Amino acid sequence: MKTATRIVATVVYGLVGVGLLVAGAMTLLVNTGLLPDALRDVVLHFSQNNLGMLHIIQEFGTLMIFAGLITFWFIRHYDQSHGFHWAMTTYWALMALIHWFHVGSPSVSVVSGLVNTIPFAGFLIIGVLRLKTERQPIRNEAQSTTGRTVHTASEGTEAVR
């Protein structure tokens, strides 16, 4: 199960990393002539054809590129990715929260909330699976009454007497 969890997590990280890089690059390529007109129009529509708003979106795009690159780094260094995983889970939870309580509209968009909850739910499920399958027993050393070192597993059972 540990290998299956690692494969699922790695695939999800890869998809998220690609998505972040593509979305970030799209925002930065708007006025370069390198972005196809259809994609350029999507970004401009998202910015409401407001150049000030487009600038803020481009700044956010640089953060998406950074997050995408970090995601790929943690694919390569998977054993060090637990903190990263829970940070991304928290990020997706906050993204879902702001879409459930959208400040730009007096009514809540259930569709927007649900769609933006999917990445959070996915990262949460993978995180719980990682906790269940990748947890290593912690070895503690304690002195017994005879002076010998006693090794105990993290569950509290004695391994050696």
C-alpha positions, 0 to 999 in steps of 0.5 A: 500500500505504501508504494501505491500511495507514493505513486498516487501522490506523485501523479497528483503532484505532477498534475498539479505542478503542470497545471500551476506552471501552465496557468502561471505561464499563460498569465505572463505570456499575455502580451508577448505574442507567444500565447494563442489568441484564444488563451489570451482572451481567456486571461483578459476576460478573467482580468475583466479587460482591466490592465491593473487587474491583469498586472495583479493576475500576472504577479499571482502567475509568478507565484503559481510558477514558483509553486509548480517548480517546488511541486516538482522538487518535492516529487524528486525529494518525496521523502521530504514532502510531508510538510509540503503536502500539508501546506498544499492541503491548507492552501487548497482548503483556503481556496475552497473557503474563499469560493464558498464565501465569495466576497464579490457576490451576495449569494454563495455559488455552490458549483464554485465551492464544490469545484474548488473543494475537489483539490482540497479533498484529494490532498486531504485523502492522500495526506491521510493515506500517507500518514497510514501507510508511510509512518515509520515506527520511532525507536526509543531507548530507555534504561531498564532497572538492570542498567541494560538499554531497552528498545521500545517501539512507538506503540509502547510495546517493548521490542527487546528486554 
